[in-house]
Amino acid sequence: MLNQESKKHNVGEWASLRNTSPEIAEAIFEVAKYDEKKAEQIWEEGNDDVLALAFSRTDKDSLFWGEQTIERKNV
């Protein structure tokens, strides 16, 4: 079982490989309960709960999800 530091490192690397904001990646994995297969599915299909969670944890006005930029005002 991964400890909290390992989870953060793995999520950060996962986000980098997918050109996705770390805030969104962390929210994806939290929603997926750290199941990488579920996380990949959420990343591919999108999820409004992920966006709300990601923006609730940052003061940034925009985050990126792959090639898409998500504006806070649109969430």
Secondary structure as a PSIPRED ss2 file (coil, helix, strand):
# PSIPRED VFORMAT (PSIPRED V4.0)

   1 M C   1.000  0.000  0.000
   2 L C   1.000  0.000  0.000
   3 N C   1.000  0.000  0.000
   4 Q H   0.000  1.000  0.000
   5 E H   0.000  1.000  0.000
   6 S H   0.000  1.000  0.000
   7 K H   0.000  1.000  0.000
   8 K H   0.000  1.000  0.000
   9 H H   0.000  1.000  0.000
  10 N H   0.000  1.000  0.000
  11 V H   0.000  1.000  0.000
  12 G H   0.000  1.000  0.000
  13 E H   0.000  1.000  0.000
  14 W H   0.000  1.000  0.000
  15 A H   0.000  1.000  0.000
  16 S H   0.000  1.000  0.000
  17 L H   0.000  1.000  0.000
  18 R C   1.000  0.000  0.000
  19 N C   1.000  0.000  0.000
  20 T C   1.000  0.000  0.000
  21 S C   1.000  0.000  0.000
  22 P H   0.000  1.000  0.000
  23 E H   0.000  1.000  0.000
  24 I H   0.000  1.000  0.000
  25 A H   0.000  1.000  0.000
  26 E H   0.000  1.000  0.000
  27 A H   0.000  1.000  0.000
  28 I H   0.000  1.000  0.000
  29 F H   0.000  1.000  0.000
  30 E H   0.000  1.000  0.000
  31 V H   0.000  1.000  0.000
  32 A C   1.000  0.000  0.000
  33 K C   1.000  0.000  0.000
  34 Y C   1.000  0.000  0.000
  35 D C   1.000  0.000  0.000
  36 E H   0.000  1.000  0.000
  37 K H   0.000  1.000  0.000
  38 K H   0.000  1.000  0.000
  39 A H   0.000  1.000  0.000
  40 E H   0.000  1.000  0.000
  41 Q H   0.000  1.000  0.000
  42 I H   0.000  1.000  0.000
  43 W H   0.000  1.000  0.000
  44 E H   0.000  1.000  0.000
  45 E H   0.000  1.000  0.000
  46 G C   1.000  0.000  0.000
  47 N C   1.000  0.000  0.000
  48 D H   0.000  1.000  0.000
  49 D H   0.000  1.000  0.000
  50 V H   0.000  1.000  0.000
  51 L H   0.000  1.000  0.000
  52 A H   0.000  1.000  0.000
  53 L H   0.000  1.000  0.000
  54 A H   0.000  1.000  0.000
  55 F H   0.000  1.000  0.000
  56 S H   0.000  1.000  0.000
  57 R C   1.000  0.000  0.000
  58 T C   1.000  0.000  0.000
  59 D C   1.000  0.000  0.000
  60 K C   1.000  0.000  0.000
  61 D C   1.000  0.000  0.000
  62 S E   0.000  0.000  1.000
  63 L E   0.000  0.000  1.000
  64 F E   0.000  0.000  1.000
  65 W E   0.000  0.000  1.000
  66 G C   1.000  0.000  0.000
  67 E C   1.000  0.000  0.000
  68 Q E   0.000  0.000  1.000
  69 T E   0.000  0.000  1.000
  70 I E   0.000  0.000  1.000
  71 E E   0.000  0.000  1.000
  72 R H   0.000  1.000  0.000
  73 K H   0.000  1.000  0.000
  74 N H   0.000  1.000  0.000
  75 V C   1.000  0.000  0.000
